[in-house]
Amino acid sequence: MSKFKPYLVLIGMLLVLSIMTACNDENGEVSNENGGEKDAKDIEVVFIPKMTGNAFFESGNTGAQQMGKEIGFKVKYDGTPEGTVANQVQIINSAVNSGADAIAISSVSFDGLNQALKKALDAGVKVVTWDSDVDPEYRSFYVNQGTPEILGAMLVDMAAEQMADPNGVNQVAWFYSSPTVPDQNAWVDYAEKYIKEKYPKWEIVTKQYGEGNEQKSLQIGESIIDSYPDLAAVIAPDSTALPAMAQAAENKGLTAEDLIITGFASPNSMRGFIENGTINNHGLWDVQDQGALAVYIAYYLAQGNELKVGGTLDVPNIGEIKVESNTVQGYDFEADDSGIIVLPERIVFTKENTSDYDF
């Protein structure tokens, strides 16, 4: 008859603990040697854009789907043509109710999704943001195209380099999606600070919003041209507003020599306007890489792995990424498992290089 031996139980617990400790690498990541609690094929990441039917977000989805196919996890693209808080709340709730393992979302609001995201987190769904962030208390990591300092200065510099006298008096207009969207407002806030410091004679004459609607954006673009005949530049850091602004200028027979138009949008949506001389430049980042990285981070967390601020991770086809503190985005909220991953580079597209890109 065997006897219960407590010291054997203790030895067993210490052995398990030592194995778990050995799996922690020097960056604080926890490797799952057996592929985590779930196989890749059993993991579903819901990839949520601000809106569907927009070239920027469709390109992000292309990268996300390619990453999912290569690694073997499922990526569900779920969005609506109209980017509203109500629509995104419904999509988040649907992901939770369907048993999704993680979501990767480009938010239309900094704090409008808080309740839905908390419900997702409480249900064990991993939350990653990309392109446009939420309150960092309600997500793990934000795959960021650039800090407000990087992108705000980039917008101003793309306009200034086209001006005959960038240090002189120049009227400038802002045109983007909405007064509540987090990413674009953060860029514009820093850009205006940058303008005051570097180009103090510039005058910001208006700030207009197209709400991500193509027809409304075209009407606003034409209205800006009619209302401000002495305008030097329109800066449109929005993938709907920028092509609409360029189309409005083309409709009125204007070229880049008459009005500087620049901002952020995909090269596929702007190539015709560069080639016919309506605009000289615009910028963006590789949104396919951004989509791929966002779903990979979501998948990595859903597998049961950990990623911490200061840690690094090798991502297939992208390379090593580093997790920065939320403070790089100006946030006060800090936690070891909440941070920001900044894409390594951004691109200025011109007539000379636009054909080198296809997204």
C-alpha positions in Angstrom: 0.0 0.0 0.0 1.5 3.3 -1.1 1.7 6.3 1.2 1.2 10.0 0.2 4.5 11.7 0.0 4.1 15.6 0.2 7.8 16.2 -0.6 7.3 14.5 -4.0 4.5 16.9 -4.8 6.7 19.9 -3.8 9.5 18.6 -6.0 7.1 18.2 -8.9 5.8 21.8 -8.5 9.4 23.2 -8.4 10.2 21.2 -11.6 7.2 22.7 -13.4 8.1 26.2 -12.2 11.7 25.8 -13.4 10.5 24.7 -16.9 8.2 27.7 -17.1 11.0 30.1 -16.0 13.4 28.6 -18.6 10.8 29.6 -21.3 11.1 33.3 -20.5 13.7 34.9 -22.8 15.8 37.9 -22.0 13.2 40.2 -23.5 10.5 39.1 -21.2 8.6 37.2 -23.9 7.2 33.8 -23.0 7.8 31.2 -25.7 5.3 28.4 -26.2 7.4 25.5 -27.3 4.3 23.5 -28.1 2.7 26.4 -30.1 0.7 27.7 -27.2 -2.6 26.5 -25.9 -4.2 26.5 -29.4 -2.9 25.4 -32.8 -2.7 28.2 -35.3 -5.5 26.8 -37.3 -7.8 27.1 -34.3 -7.2 30.8 -33.8 -9.4 33.5 -35.4 -8.4 37.2 -35.5 -11.1 39.7 -36.5 -9.5 42.5 -38.5 -11.6 45.6 -38.2 -11.1 48.7 -40.4 -12.6 52.1 -39.8 -14.6 51.5 -43.0 -14.7 49.1 -45.9 -14.4 50.0 -49.5 -11.5 52.4 -48.9 -8.2 51.7 -50.7 -6.2 52.2 -47.5 -8.1 49.7 -45.4 -8.5 47.2 -48.2 -4.7 47.2 -48.6 -4.3 46.7 -44.8 -6.6 43.7 -45.2 -4.5 42.3 -48.0 -1.5 42.2 -45.7 -3.5 40.8 -42.9 -4.9 38.0 -45.0 -1.5 37.1 -46.4 0.0 36.9 -42.9 -2.9 34.7 -41.7 -2.5 32.4 -44.7 1.2 32.0 -44.3 1.1 31.3 -40.5 -2.1 29.2 -40.7 -4.5 31.2 -38.5 -7.9 32.6 -39.6 -8.4 36.3 -40.3 -11.9 37.6 -40.6 -12.3 41.0 -42.2 -15.3 42.6 -40.7 -16.4 46.2 -41.2 -19.0 48.5 -42.7 -18.9 51.1 -45.4 -19.7 53.8 -42.9 -17.2 54.2 -40.1 -19.2 55.0 -37.0 -18.9 54.2 -33.3 -22.2 52.3 -33.4 -21.1 50.1 -36.3 -17.7 49.3 -34.6 -19.4 48.5 -31.3 -21.7 46.0 -33.1 -18.7 44.4 -34.8 -16.8 44.0 -31.6 -19.8 42.5 -29.8 -20.3 40.1 -32.7 -16.6 39.0 -32.5 -17.0 38.3 -28.8 -20.3 36.4 -29.2 -18.9 34.3 -32.0 -15.9 33.2 -29.9 -13.1 35.1 -31.7 -9.7 34.8 -30.1 -8.5 38.4 -30.8 -9.4 41.6 -32.6 -7.2 44.1 -34.4 -9.1 47.3 -34.9 -8.6 50.8 -36.4 -10.8 52.8 -34.2 -13.1 55.7 -35.3 -13.0 57.1 -31.7 -10.5 57.3 -28.9 -13.0 56.5 -26.1 -16.3 55.6 -27.8 -15.5 51.9 -27.9 -14.4 51.6 -24.2 -17.4 49.7 -23.0 -17.4 47.2 -25.9 -13.6 46.6 -25.6 -13.9 46.0 -21.9 -16.5 43.4 -22.5 -14.1 41.8 -25.0 -11.2 41.8 -22.6 -13.3 40.4 -19.8 -14.3 37.6 -22.2 -10.6 36.8 -22.8 -10.4 38.3 -26.3 -7.1 39.9 -27.0 -7.3 43.5 -28.3 -4.8 45.1 -30.6 -5.2 48.4 -32.4 -3.7 49.5 -35.7 -3.8 52.8 -37.6 -6.0 54.6 -35.1 -5.8 53.9 -31.4 -8.2 53.7 -28.4 -7.7 54.5 -24.8 -4.6 52.4 -24.0 -6.3 50.9 -20.9 -8.6 49.0 -23.3 -6.1 47.3 -25.6 -2.7 45.6 -25.3 -0.7 47.0 -28.1 -1.0 49.7 -30.8 0.7 49.1 -34.2 1.4 52.7 -35.0 2.4 54.2 -38.3 4.4 56.9 -36.6 4.2 59.2 -33.5 2.3 62.5 -33.8 5.7 64.2 -33.9 6.9 62.1 -36.9 3.7 62.4 -38.9 2.7 65.9 -38.0 6.1 67.3 -39.1 6.0 65.1 -42.2 2.7 66.6 -43.3 4.0 70.2 -42.9 7.3 69.5 -44.6 5.6 67.9 -47.7 3.6 71.2 -48.1 6.5 73.5 -47.3 8.9 72.0 -49.8 6.5 72.9 -52.6 6.1 76.6 -51.6 8.1 79.3 -53.4 8.6 81.0 -50.0 7.8 78.6 -47.2 9.0 81.2 -44.6 6.5 83.8 -46.0 2.8 84.4 -45.4 0.9 81.3 -46.6 -2.7 80.4 -46.1 -3.2 76.7 -45.3 -6.3 74.6 -44.8 -6.7 71.3 -43.0 -9.1 68.7 -44.4 -9.5 65.2 -42.9 -12.2 62.9 -41.6 -13.7 64.1 -38.3 -13.0 66.1 -35.1 -13.0 63.0 -33.0 -10.9 60.5 -34.8 -7.8 59.9 -32.6 -4.9 59.5 -35.1 -5.5 62.4 -37.5 -6.3 64.9 -34.7 -3.1 64.0 -32.9 -1.1 64.5 -36.1 -2.7 67.9 -36.7 -2.3 69.0 -33.1 1.5 68.4 -33.4 1.6 69.8 -36.9 0.1 73.1 -35.7 2.7 73.3 -32.9 5.4 72.6 -35.5 4.1 75.3 -37.8 4.2 77.9 -35.0 7.8 77.1 -34.3 9.1 76.7 -37.9 6.7 78.7 -40.1 5.2 81.3 -37.8 3.8 83.4 -40.7 1.5 80.6 -42.0 -2.2 81.2 -41.4 -4.5 78.3 -40.8 -7.7 79.5 -42.4 -10.0 76.6 -41.9 -10.3 73.0 -40.7 -12.9 70.8 -42.6 -14.1 67.3 -42.1 -15.5 64.8 -44.7 -16.6 62.1 -42.3 -15.0 59.4 -44.5 -17.7 60.0 -47.2 -16.5 60.3 -50.7 -19.3 62.5 -52.1 -19.3 64.8 -49.0 -15.6 65.1 -49.2 -15.7 66.1 -52.8 -18.2 68.8 -52.1 -16.1 70.1 -49.2 -13.0 70.1 -51.3 -14.7 72.2 -53.9 -16.1 74.5 -51.2 -12.6 75.0 -49.8 -11.3 76.1 -53.2 -14.3 78.5 -53.7 -14.1 80.0 -50.2 -10.3 80.7 -50.1 -9.0 82.0 -53.4 -5.6 82.9 -51.9 -5.0 79.5 -50.4 -1.5 78.2 -50.7 -2.0 74.6 -49.5 -4.5 72.1 -48.4 -3.2 69.3 -46.1 -5.4 66.3 -46.0 -4.1 63.5 -43.8 -7.1 61.2 -44.6 -7.4 58.5 -47.3 -10.9 59.7 -48.3 -10.3 63.5 -48.0 -7.0 63.6 -50.0 -8.2 61.9 -53.2 -11.5 63.9 -53.0 -9.5 67.2 -52.6 -7.4 66.3 -55.6 -10.5 65.5 -57.6 -12.1 68.8 -56.6 -9.0 70.6 -57.9 -9.0 68.7 -61.1 -12.7 69.4 -61.6 -11.9 73.1 -61.4 -8.9 72.9 -63.7 -6.3 73.5 -61.1 -2.8 71.9 -61.0 -0.1 71.7 -58.4 1.2 75.0 -59.7 -2.1 76.7 -58.6 -2.7 75.0 -55.3 -0.6 72.7 -53.2 -2.4 69.5 -52.1 -0.8 66.9 -50.0 -1.5 64.5 -47.2 -1.8 60.7 -46.5 -3.4 58.2 -48.9 -2.4 55.0 -50.7 -0.4 55.4 -53.9 -3.0 53.4 -55.9 -5.6 56.0 -55.0 -3.4 59.0 -55.8 -1.2 57.8 -58.8 -3.5 59.4 -61.5 -3.4 62.8 -59.7 0.4 62.7 -59.5 0.9 61.6 -63.1 -1.5 64.4 -64.5 0.1 67.1 -62.3 -2.8 67.8 -59.9 -0.5 67.1 -57.0 3.3 66.7 -56.6 3.6 64.5 -53.6 1.8 62.7 -50.7 2.9 60.3 -48.0 2.0 57.1 -46.3 3.5 54.0 -44.8 3.4 50.4 -46.0 -0.2 49.7 -44.8 0.1 46.0 -46.0 2.9 45.6 -43.5 0.8 47.4 -40.8 -2.1 45.1 -41.4 0.1 42.0 -41.4 1.9 43.1 -38.2 -1.4 43.9 -36.4 -2.9 40.5 -36.9 0.3 38.7 -36.1 0.6 40.5 -32.8 -3.1 39.6 -32.1 -2.5 36.0 -33.0 0.7 35.8 -30.9 -1.2 37.0 -27.8 -4.1 34.7 -28.5 -1.7 31.8 -28.6 -1.0 32.5 -25.0 2.3 34.3 -25.4 3.3 37.4 -23.6 4.8 40.6 -25.0 6.1 43.4 -22.7 7.2 46.9 -23.0 10.9 46.9 -23.8 10.7 43.5 -25.4 11.3 42.5 -29.0 9.8 39.9 -31.3 10.8 38.5 -34.7 7.8 38.7 -37.0 7.8 36.6 -40.2 8.6 38.7 -43.4 8.8 41.9 -41.3 11.7 41.4 -39.0 12.4 42.4 -35.4 10.0 44.8 -33.7 10.3 46.5 -30.4 7.5 47.4 -27.9 7.7 51.0 -26.8 6.0 52.6 -23.8 2.7 54.3 -24.3 4.5 57.5 -23.4 5.9 57.8 -27.0 2.3 58.6 -28.0 1.9 61.1 -25.2 -0.2 58.8 -23.0 0.0 58.8 -19.2 -1.2 55.2 -18.9 1.7 52.8 -18.5 1.7 49.0 -17.9 4.1 46.2 -18.8 1.6 44.5 -21.1 0.4 47.7 -22.8 2.6 49.5 -25.4 3.2 50.8 -28.9 4.9 49.2 -31.9 6.0 51.9 -34.3 6.5 51.0 -38.0 10.1 51.6 -39.0 9.6 53.8 -42.0 7.2 56.1 -43.9 7.3 57.0 -47.6 6.9 60.2 -49.7 5.4 59.4 -53.1 6.3 61.5 -56.1 6.0 61.1 -59.9 9.4 59.4 -59.8 8.6 56.6 -57.4 4.8 56.1 -57.3 4.9 53.3 -59.8 7.2 51.3 -57.5 4.4 50.7 -55.1 1.1 48.7 -55.4 -1.2 49.2 -52.5 
